[in-house]
Amino acid sequence: MSPLSKELDEEGFLIDPKRWNPKIAVLIARSEGIVMEDLEWDVIHSLRDFYAKTEIVPLSRAFVKLVREEVNSSIGNSLDLIKIFGQSPAKTAAKIAGLPKSSICI
């Protein structure tokens, strides 16, 4: 049984996003097959900052734009982010960032 099993919903999002912390982020990332390195952390912190300012979980295009503008201008499209966060990069990054599940499919 995962140490997070009681903390996550059936899709892997935190049930209570207020409980997010870096240790939980690492565990969620590991469950998604992602190793958290500097770039990954930069993306997660940018996502969390964006959400704190807007209360919006960015969807795919907005996520790509956020990463390109706030994190690394050489990451210019969703294929670049798939290499980092897997097949559903916006959704996976939102999980790791402890953001609430979007009511819109991401």
C-alpha positions as CSV (number, residue, x, y, z in Angstrom):
1,M,0.0,0.0,0.0
2,S,1.3,3.4,-1.0
3,P,2.1,5.9,1.7
4,L,-0.2,8.3,-0.3
5,S,-3.1,6.0,-0.9
6,K,-5.3,7.8,1.7
7,E,-4.2,11.2,0.4
8,L,-5.1,10.7,-3.3
9,D,-8.3,10.3,-5.3
10,E,-8.8,7.6,-7.9
11,E,-7.0,9.7,-10.5
12,G,-4.0,10.5,-8.3
13,F,-4.9,14.1,-7.3
14,L,-4.6,15.2,-3.7
15,I,-7.9,15.0,-2.0
16,D,-7.0,18.0,0.1
17,P,-4.6,20.3,-2.0
18,K,-3.7,22.2,1.2
19,R,-1.7,19.1,2.3
20,W,0.7,19.5,-0.6
21,N,4.4,19.7,0.3
22,P,7.6,18.9,-1.6
23,K,7.8,15.4,-0.1
24,I,4.3,14.6,-1.4
25,A,5.3,16.0,-4.8
26,V,8.2,13.7,-5.0
27,L,6.0,10.7,-4.1
28,I,3.4,11.6,-6.7
29,A,6.1,12.2,-9.3
30,R,7.7,8.8,-8.5
31,S,4.3,7.1,-8.9
32,E,4.1,8.7,-12.4
33,G,7.6,7.6,-13.3
34,I,9.1,11.1,-13.0
35,V,12.3,12.1,-11.2
36,M,12.1,15.6,-9.8
37,E,15.1,17.6,-10.9
38,D,15.6,21.3,-11.3
39,L,13.6,21.7,-14.5
40,E,10.7,19.7,-13.0
41,W,10.7,21.7,-9.8
42,D,10.8,25.0,-11.8
43,V,7.7,23.9,-13.7
44,I,5.9,22.8,-10.5
45,H,6.7,26.1,-8.7
46,S,5.5,28.1,-11.7
47,L,2.3,26.1,-11.8
48,R,1.7,26.7,-8.1
49,D,2.4,30.4,-8.4
50,F,0.1,30.7,-11.4
51,Y,-2.7,28.9,-9.5
52,A,-2.1,31.0,-6.4
53,K,-2.6,34.2,-8.5
54,T,-5.5,33.0,-10.7
55,E,-7.1,30.0,-9.0
56,I,-7.0,28.4,-12.5
57,V,-5.4,25.1,-13.4
58,P,-3.9,25.8,-16.8
59,L,-5.0,23.5,-19.6
60,S,-2.6,22.2,-22.2
61,R,-2.0,25.3,-24.4
62,A,-1.9,27.6,-21.4
63,F,0.5,25.2,-19.6
64,V,2.9,25.2,-22.6
65,K,2.8,29.0,-22.7
66,L,3.4,29.2,-19.0
67,V,6.4,26.9,-19.1
68,R,7.8,28.6,-22.2
69,E,7.4,32.1,-20.7
70,E,8.2,31.4,-17.0
71,V,10.5,28.5,-16.9
72,N,12.4,27.8,-20.1
73,S,11.9,29.5,-23.5
74,S,13.4,26.4,-25.3
75,I,10.4,24.3,-24.2
76,G,8.1,25.5,-27.0
77,N,5.5,22.8,-27.5
78,S,3.5,20.0,-25.9
79,L,5.9,17.4,-27.3
80,D,8.7,18.9,-25.2
81,L,6.5,18.6,-22.1
82,I,5.5,15.1,-22.9
83,K,9.2,14.2,-22.8
84,I,9.3,15.6,-19.2
85,F,5.9,14.7,-17.8
86,G,4.6,11.9,-19.9
87,Q,1.6,11.5,-22.1
88,S,-0.7,14.1,-20.3
89,P,1.8,16.7,-19.2
90,A,-0.6,19.3,-17.9
91,K,-2.6,16.8,-15.9
92,T,0.5,15.1,-14.5
93,A,2.2,18.3,-13.6
94,A,-1.0,19.5,-11.9
95,K,-1.1,16.3,-9.8
96,I,2.6,16.8,-8.8
97,A,1.9,20.5,-8.0
98,G,-0.9,19.5,-5.7
99,L,-3.4,21.5,-7.7
100,P,-7.1,20.6,-7.6
101,K,-8.4,18.5,-10.4
102,S,-9.8,20.7,-13.2
103,S,-13.5,20.3,-13.9
104,I,-12.4,20.5,-17.6
105,C,-10.5,17.5,-19.0
106,I,-6.8,18.1,-19.1
